[in-house]
């Protein structure tokens, strides 16, 4: 094998090893994406509206990541031919901010409905 092939193979092996290490360390693919173990799933909410061929779900997880990674939000969009997963780990203070934003949005949405 020539040098560029060895370098490419080494880099590919290092990247694959890194992902396998994270999967093992955190206990699964989703936990590795959060960067913390998932202690438990609190619940989920399904998206409404839009096209019925795409199902959207938000799951809320309690993470074992300390105050910097306290809560994980998992956004899933799936249809017949696709599956998308996005994870977001939030600190305790960011979760409190998000709660305030959501509560304000619900109040404003209620004001528009009356």
C-alpha positions as CSV (number, residue, x, y, z in Angstrom):
1,X,0.0,0.0,0.0
2,X,1.2,3.5,-0.8
3,X,1.4,6.3,1.8
4,X,-1.9,8.2,0.9
5,X,-3.9,4.9,1.2
6,X,-2.4,4.2,4.6
7,X,-3.1,7.7,5.8
8,X,-6.7,7.5,4.5
9,X,-7.2,4.0,6.1
10,X,-5.7,5.3,9.4
11,X,-8.0,8.3,9.5
12,X,-11.0,6.2,8.7
13,X,-10.1,3.7,11.4
14,X,-9.6,6.6,13.9
15,X,-13.0,8.1,13.1
16,X,-14.8,4.8,13.3
17,X,-13.0,4.0,16.6
18,X,-14.1,7.3,18.0
19,X,-17.8,6.6,17.3
20,X,-17.6,3.1,18.7
21,X,-16.0,4.5,21.8
22,X,-18.8,7.0,22.3
23,X,-21.5,4.4,21.7
24,X,-20.0,2.2,24.3
25,X,-19.2,5.0,26.8
26,X,-22.7,6.5,26.7
27,X,-24.7,3.4,26.1
28,X,-26.1,3.7,22.6
29,X,-26.4,5.8,19.5
30,X,-28.8,8.4,20.9
31,X,-26.9,8.8,24.2
32,X,-23.7,9.2,22.2
33,X,-25.4,12.0,20.2
34,X,-26.4,13.7,23.4
35,X,-22.9,13.2,24.9
36,X,-24.5,11.9,28.1
37,X,-26.3,8.8,29.2
38,X,-30.1,8.8,29.1
39,X,-31.4,8.2,32.6
40,X,-35.1,8.1,31.5
41,X,-37.5,9.4,29.0
42,X,-40.0,11.8,30.5
43,X,-42.5,11.8,27.6
44,X,-43.1,12.8,24.0
45,X,-45.3,15.1,22.0
46,X,-46.4,14.6,18.5
47,X,-46.5,17.4,16.0
48,X,-49.8,18.4,14.6
49,X,-50.7,20.0,11.4
50,X,-48.7,19.9,8.2
51,X,-48.7,16.9,5.9
52,X,-49.9,13.7,7.4
53,X,-47.3,11.7,5.4
54,X,-44.6,13.0,7.7
55,X,-44.9,12.2,11.4
56,X,-43.0,14.5,13.8
57,X,-42.3,13.7,17.4
58,X,-40.3,15.5,20.2
59,X,-39.1,13.3,23.1
60,X,-37.8,14.7,26.4
61,X,-35.1,12.8,28.2
62,X,-33.4,13.3,31.6
63,X,-29.7,13.1,31.0
64,X,-26.9,12.0,33.3
65,X,-24.6,14.9,32.1
66,X,-24.6,17.2,35.1
67,X,-26.0,20.7,35.0
68,X,-24.5,21.4,31.6
69,X,-26.3,18.5,30.0
70,X,-29.4,18.0,32.2
71,X,-32.2,17.5,29.6
72,X,-32.1,16.1,26.1
73,X,-34.6,16.9,23.4
74,X,-34.9,14.4,20.6
75,X,-36.6,15.6,17.4
76,X,-37.8,12.8,15.0
77,X,-39.3,13.2,11.6
78,X,-40.2,10.1,9.7
79,X,-42.1,9.1,6.6
80,X,-42.4,6.1,4.4
81,X,-39.0,6.7,2.9
82,X,-37.1,8.8,5.4
83,X,-36.0,9.1,9.0
84,X,-34.4,12.1,10.5
85,X,-33.1,12.4,14.1
86,X,-31.8,15.5,15.8
87,X,-30.7,15.7,19.4
88,X,-30.2,18.7,21.6
89,X,-28.7,18.6,25.1
90,X,-29.6,21.6,27.2
91,X,-28.3,22.9,30.5
92,X,-30.7,23.5,33.4
93,X,-30.7,27.3,32.8
94,X,-31.4,26.8,29.1
95,X,-34.3,24.5,29.9
96,X,-35.8,27.1,32.2
97,X,-35.5,29.7,29.4
98,X,-37.1,27.3,26.9
99,X,-40.0,26.7,29.3
100,X,-40.6,30.5,29.6
101,X,-40.6,30.9,25.8
102,X,-43.0,28.0,25.4
103,X,-45.4,29.4,28.1
104,X,-45.3,32.8,26.5
105,X,-46.0,31.4,23.0
106,X,-49.0,29.4,24.4
107,X,-50.4,32.6,26.0
108,X,-49.9,34.6,22.8
109,X,-51.5,31.8,20.7
110,X,-54.5,31.8,23.1
111,X,-54.8,35.6,22.7
112,X,-55.0,35.2,18.9
113,X,-57.7,32.5,19.2
114,X,-60.2,34.8,21.1
